[in-house]
């Protein structure tokens, strides 16, 4: 049996993902894909940026930077609290390739030593959400939206 091409795997994952229990206890395991989200992959280095709808007027913006070395976030996993409606940008640099996953929002971006991952989205779903390296299930950020 030949391996499934990455594009076919991603398409299959998008079809099957709503059936999976992917989330924290506080969000009931539900997967929410915010309306109006889009993904753009640029260059051969697989930098992916994902964005949802714009924050409401007067909404806040927060940037979270994470460096991963030896398979662990430098300084440990972060606890970050944001207000509903805040625009969140997470940038992850790593010494090994992996995929960054924002649980609950179901957003993904590839990270390599040559190319950091950057994901921008509006935190419009209240609850607690893990941001992790998907391949190793390494927790990077525990995001609380309230």
N, C-alpha and C positions, 0 to 999 in steps of 0.2 A: 504494500500500500504506500503511495507516495504522500509526502507531507502536504498539508493544506497551505496554499499561498497566504501570506500575511493579509492581503486585502480581503480574501474570502473568509479568513478567520475573523477579521474585524467585523465584516458584514454579518457573519453568523452570530458573533458575540452581541451585536446590537439587537438581533432578533430574539436571542435567548436571555439577555441580561434582565429584562423586566420580570422574568420568572424566577430569578435567583434572589436569595436573601442576602443582599449586599448592603450593609449599613450597621450602625451601632444600635444598641438596645434602645436608646432614647428616640431614634427616628423610626422605630418599628420595623426595621429591616427593609423599608421601602426604598425604591430607587426612584428618584425624581430627575427628569431631564428637563431643565428649565426651557420654557417656550422661547424660541428665537435664538437658541444657541447655535454656534457654528464653530467649525474647526478648520484651521489652515495649517498645512505643513509646508515649510519653506526649505529649499536647498537640500543637498544630499546628506546634510548632517542631522536630519530628522528633528529639527526644532519645531515644536507644536505649540501653538497658542490657541486657547479656547476662550471664547467670551460669550456672555449672555447679554440680556438687555441692559441698558444703561441704568445706573442708580438714579433714584428719584432726586429732584432738585434739592440741593443742600445735603445730599448723602455724603457720608465720609468715605475715604479711601485708605486702605492699609496695604503695606507691602511686607511680605514675610520672606526672608532669605534663609535658606537652609544649605549647609555644606555637609556632604556625606563623605566620610573617609573610613576605609576599612569596613564598610557595610553598616556603619552607625552614624547618626547625625552628630556632628561636632557639638559638644555641650549638652547632648541629650535631646529628647523630644520636647517640643515647645507646646505650651498651653496658651492659646490665643482666643480672646473674647472679642467679638465684633457685634455691632448693632445690625438688626435686620435692615437690609437695603444698602449696606456698605459694599463698596467695590473692593474685592480682595485680589491681590496679585501675589502668587507664590512663585518664587524662583529657586530652583534646586540645582546645585552643582554637585557632581559626584565623581569619584575616582574609578568607577566601573559603570558599564551600561545597565540600565534598568528602565522601568516605566513608573512615573509618578501617577498616583490615582487619588482623586478627591472623592471619597465615598459620599453617598447621598446625592451628590450633584452629578455623579458618574462622568467625571472629566478625567482625561488621561493625557500625558505628554511623555515622550521619550527623553531620556537624559543619557548623555555619554560624557566621558572625560573631556572631549573636545567641544561639546555643545550642551550648555545648561538647559533645563526645561523651564518654561514659563507658562503659567496658567492664570488667566484673569477671568473673574466671574463676579456676578452680583450675588451676595449672600442673602437670598430672598426666601430661604427655607429655614425656619427656626429649628434648633436642635443641636446635638453634638455630632461632629463628623471627623472621621480619621482621614488624614492625608498621609499616605504611606508609599514606600517603594513596593510596587506590586509583586515583583518577582520574589523578593525575600520576605515580604510581609513585614517590613521594617517601619515602625511608626515614626513619622517625622513631626507631625503637628496634630494636636487634638484641638479642633476648631469648635468653639461654642458660639452659635448665632442666637442672639436674644434681643 
